[in-house]
Amino acid sequence: MSGQVTRHQESSRYAEKRRKILLAGEELFSSHRYDEITMEAIALRAGVGKGTLYRYFPSKESLLHSILQSGHDDLVASIQSVSEGSGSFVEKLEMVSHRIVESHERRHPLFHMTMGLSRRVSSRSGSGDASNRRAEFQRNIDSMLSALSSIFSSGLSEGVLREGYSARALSMCFMDLMHGWCRSRCVLGEDGLSLSGVVGLFCRGVMR
């Protein structure tokens, strides 16, 4: 029994230390250029030794990708939580849209940083790394579509949505819509419909 408790405590300490490193890395990557950041600075911000940091993440690149992956996983879990919670179809879609935008605004600079880094690495190491990145990107898209599909599947089974659509097709359209809105407002700085307005138009187009 004591051995199980010890393993649980060690696992909890490991997860907490990893969380602190990810948070420290996100803060630094969000406010500095990639080449300006050192592993020493990340360790100092996280309150861990440099050797400890390297045991968790062997390089800045691996840490950056882990930060983005962690953010993606959190977003997918958040969407799944909305899907399983109470509320109408429209209310759930509005909640999800805000969470997608919040995640995009928070991690958009990091995404562009890792894309530039991936191009740099691919030019040095050939197509293997690029293929791995594409496969990882596709897995993330699939997990996002799966989470969104659960909301649209409920809408279809409840008879809220028009016939002739599949949950996955609706999820893809909605994800493209959110990407376009985030790009126009958060990246290009263009004015236009509010987020609620865009979601409302989408709902009017697919609902009975």
Beta strands, then each sheet from edge to edge (+ up, - down):
end
